[in-house]
Amino acid sequence: MDKLTEDTYRVRFALPRNSQLGLRPGQHLILRGKVDDLEIQRAYTPISPANAEGYFEVLIKCYETGLMSRYVKSWSTGDTTFWRGPFGDFFYKPNQHGELLMLASGTGLAPMVPVLQSITDNAEDETFVTLVGCFKTFEGIYLKTFLQEQARFWNVRTFFVLSQENSLEKLPWSYREKTRFGRLAQDLIEELVSSCRRKPFALVCGSAEFTKDMARCLLCAGLAEDSYFLF
């Protein structure tokens, strides 16, 4: 269990007999647990490579009062956890869309990771990707190294929107040109859509409020309802 920020962890789970999950990019699993004799469950999207053998990894954000957070914090190395799946209605196919516009808030980054990695791992997939990650602070950005590596590919752009930062001078040089402050709103959505190199298909994941706002902004920016998917 690697601590990424004050409240978010990257957790690795072992699979029996060096097996693979067999999920398609964008699909998720359901974690089941029990706290105070109450059955609890929550969906998580693995962020490990689809072909990873013998393990998978997920991002887990813990809350002070959450039952699932209590369950997660009770784990010790070697404990057994129970998962169901796969689930999910989004099935990515190489070259299905000219460009993917990924809008992610916080741990909503998780379902974008396997889709993005499947594109850059496939030399025959020429889909363009514009990924926008929304976080509170620069320190709170998840998977910085992975995202920086992905942004080196010819068909991938990454941007960040930080709600609790206000000075570009405090950011590393490599982030200054691709970072905005405040919240992801209509004006920036329109700018992103118009800057897409091909007709975009949008993927959105975050809180219920974020997802609702992004759907409204995308419609106002000219995308049809069948031109975006809400995780």
KOLMI-749746 format. One record per residue (C-alpha): x, y, z; residue number from 1. Coordinates in nm, 2 decimals, decimal comma, m for minus. Last residue first. Example, Ala and Ser with C-alpha at 12.3 -4.5 7.8 and 13.67 -1.06 7.14 Angstrom:
# KOLMI-749746
east_north_up_i
1,37_m0,11_0,71_2
1,23_m0,45_0,78_1
This chain:
# KOLMI-749746
east_north_up_i
m1,85_0,67_m1,56_231
m2,02_0,93_m1,78_230
m1,97_0,87_m2,16_229
m1,96_1,14_m2,42_228
m2,05_1,19_m2,79_227
m2,39_1,02_m2,77_226
m2,54_1,32_m2,59_225
m2,42_1,55_m2,87_224
m2,12_1,77_m2,82_223
m2,17_2,14_m2,90_222
m1,99_2,32_m2,62_221
m2,33_2,36_m2,44_220
m2,37_1,98_m2,44_219
m2,01_1,94_m2,30_218
m2,08_2,19_m2,03_217
m2,40_2,02_m1,91_216
m2,23_1,68_m1,90_215
m1,93_1,83_m1,72_214
m2,16_1,98_m1,45_213
m2,34_1,65_m1,39_212
m2,01_1,46_m1,37_211
m1,86_1,71_m1,13_210
m2,17_1,70_m0,90_209
m2,18_1,32_m0,90_208
m1,81_1,31_m0,81_207
m1,56_1,23_m1,07_206
m1,54_1,06_m1,41_205
m1,60_1,19_m1,76_204
m1,50_1,04_m2,10_203
m1,55_1,27_m2,40_202
m1,56_1,17_m2,77_201
m1,38_1,44_m2,97_200
m1,38_1,51_m3,34_199
m1,02_1,54_m3,43_198
m0,73_1,78_m3,33_197
m0,91_1,89_m3,02_196
m0,86_2,27_m2,96_195
m1,23_2,35_m3,00_194
m1,33_2,10_m2,74_193
m1,06_2,22_m2,50_192
m1,15_2,59_m2,54_191
m1,52_2,51_m2,50_190
m1,45_2,31_m2,18_189
m1,23_2,60_m2,06_188
m1,51_2,85_m2,10_187
m1,78_2,62_m1,94_186
m1,60_2,55_m1,62_185
m1,31_2,33_m1,48_184
m1,25_2,50_m1,15_183
m1,00_2,75_m1,02_182
m0,64_2,76_m1,16_181
m0,51_2,64_m1,49_180
m0,21_2,42_m1,57_179
m0,06_2,32_m1,90_178
0,19_2,59_m1,96_177
0,32_2,59_m1,60_176
0,36_2,21_m1,56_175
0,70_2,14_m1,71_174
0,84_2,45_m1,53_173
0,77_2,30_m1,19_172
0,49_2,49_m1,00_171
0,53_2,77_m0,74_170
0,57_3,03_m1,01_169
0,23_2,94_m1,16_168
0,07_3,09_m0,85_167
m0,30_3,05_m0,75_166
m0,35_2,70_m0,61_165
m0,66_2,57_m0,44_164
m0,87_2,46_m0,73_163
m0,60_2,32_m0,96_162
m0,69_2,24_m1,32_161
m0,44_2,02_m1,50_160
m0,37_1,95_m1,86_159
m0,23_1,65_m2,04_158
m0,18_1,59_m2,42_157
m0,13_1,26_m2,59_156
m0,08_1,17_m2,96_155
0,29_1,21_m3,00_154
0,37_1,03_m2,67_153
0,56_1,23_m2,41_152
0,24_1,30_m2,22_151
0,22_0,94_m2,12_150
0,55_0,96_m1,93_149
0,44_1,27_m1,75_148
0,11_1,10_m1,66_147
0,29_0,80_m1,52_146
0,53_1,01_m1,32_145
0,25_1,23_m1,18_144
0,04_0,93_m1,06_143
m0,21_1,14_m0,85_142
m0,21_1,52_m0,83_141
m0,25_1,63_m0,47_140
0,09_1,80_m0,45_139
m0,02_2,03_m0,73_138
m0,33_2,12_m0,53_137
m0,70_2,07_m0,53_136
m0,72_1,84_m0,83_135
m0,88_1,83_m1,17_134
m0,71_1,62_m1,44_133
m0,77_1,70_m1,80_132
m0,66_1,43_m2,05_131
m0,65_1,51_m2,43_130
m0,60_1,19_m2,62_129
m0,55_1,13_m3,00_128
m0,64_0,79_m3,13_127
m0,37_0,64_m3,35_126
m0,39_0,28_m3,23_125
m0,15_0,07_m3,44_124
0,14_0,11_m3,20_123
m0,07_m0,02_m2,91_122
0,08_0,05_m2,57_121
0,00_0,42_m2,60_120
m0,37_0,34_m2,65_119
m0,40_0,07_m2,39_118
m0,23_0,30_m2,14_117
m0,49_0,58_m2,20_116
m0,78_0,34_m2,15_115
m0,61_0,18_m1,84_114
m0,55_0,52_m1,68_113
m0,88_0,69_m1,77_112
m1,08_0,46_m1,53_111
m0,86_0,58_m1,24_110
m0,86_0,96_m1,29_109
m1,20_0,98_m1,12_108
m0,98_0,95_m0,81_107
m0,96_1,33_m0,82_106
m1,17_1,48_m1,10_105
m1,13_1,35_m1,45_104
m1,22_1,49_m1,79_103
m1,08_1,27_m2,07_102
m1,13_1,41_m2,43_101
m1,07_1,11_m2,65_100
m0,99_1,18_m3,01_99
m1,07_1,03_m3,35_98
m1,29_0,76_m3,19_97
m1,30_0,39_m3,26_96
m0,93_0,38_m3,33_95
m0,87_0,10_m3,08_94
m1,19_m0,02_m2,91_93
m1,29_0,09_m2,56_92
m1,58_m0,08_m2,39_91
m1,79_0,14_m2,16_90
m2,08_m0,03_m1,99_89
m1,90_m0,14_m1,67_88
m1,86_m0,45_m1,45_87
m1,60_m0,72_m1,42_86
m1,66_m0,83_m1,16_85
m1,67_m0,92_m0,79_84
m1,39_m0,87_m0,53_83
m1,32_m1,02_m0,19_82
m1,01_m0,93_0,01_81
m0,76_m1,16_0,18_80
m0,51_m1,02_0,43_79
m0,14_m1,08_0,36_78
m0,02_m0,73_0,44_77
m0,26_m0,58_0,69_76
m0,59_m0,42_0,63_75
m0,79_m0,22_0,89_74
m0,74_0,11_0,71_73
m0,94_m0,03_0,42_72
m1,24_m0,13_0,64_71
m1,24_0,20_0,81_70
m1,23_0,37_0,47_69
m1,52_0,15_0,35_68
m1,72_0,27_0,65_67
m1,64_0,64_0,57_66
m1,61_0,89_0,86_65
m1,25_1,00_0,82_64
m1,24_0,95_0,44_63
m1,00_0,73_0,25_62
m0,93_0,75_m0,12_61
m0,84_0,42_m0,29_60
m0,66_0,40_m0,62_59
m0,64_0,04_m0,75_58
m0,36_m0,21_m0,83_57
m0,37_m0,56_m0,98_56
m0,15_m0,87_m0,93_55
m0,02_m1,20_m1,06_54
0,03_m1,10_m1,42_53
m0,03_m0,74_m1,55_52
m0,18_m0,76_m1,90_51
m0,44_m0,49_m1,85_50
m0,17_m0,26_m1,70_49
m0,25_m0,15_m1,34_48
m0,50_0,12_m1,27_47
m0,78_m0,11_m1,16_46
m1,12_0,06_m1,14_45
m1,29_0,06_m0,80_44
m1,66_0,02_m0,71_43
m1,77_0,01_m0,35_42
m1,92_m0,25_m0,12_41
m2,04_m0,27_0,24_40
m2,20_m0,54_0,45_39
m2,26_m0,43_0,81_38
m2,16_m0,66_1,09_37
m1,96_m0,37_1,25_36
m1,77_m0,33_0,92_35
m1,79_m0,59_0,65_34
m1,63_m0,60_0,30_33
m1,69_m0,62_m0,07_32
m1,49_m0,46_m0,34_31
m1,67_m0,42_m0,68_30
m1,46_m0,43_m0,99_29
m1,43_m0,19_m1,29_28
m1,42_m0,18_m1,67_27
m1,26_0,11_m1,85_26
m1,00_m0,09_m2,04_25
m1,12_m0,45_m2,07_24
m1,07_m0,67_m1,77_23
m0,89_m1,01_m1,79_22
m0,78_m1,00_m1,43_21
m0,46_m1,19_m1,50_20
m0,32_m1,50_m1,33_19
0,02_m1,56_m1,15_18
m0,13_m1,86_m0,98_17
m0,36_m1,66_m0,75_16
m0,38_m1,28_m0,78_15
m0,20_m1,04_m0,54_14
m0,35_m0,70_m0,46_13
m0,17_m0,37_m0,48_12
m0,30_m0,06_m0,32_11
m0,23_0,30_m0,44_10
m0,34_0,52_m0,15_9
m0,52_0,85_m0,11_8
m0,58_1,05_0,21_7
m0,27_1,26_0,27_6
m0,14_1,19_m0,08_5
0,02_0,90_m0,27_4
0,05_0,65_0,02_3
0,17_0,32_m0,12_2
0,00_0,00_0,00_1
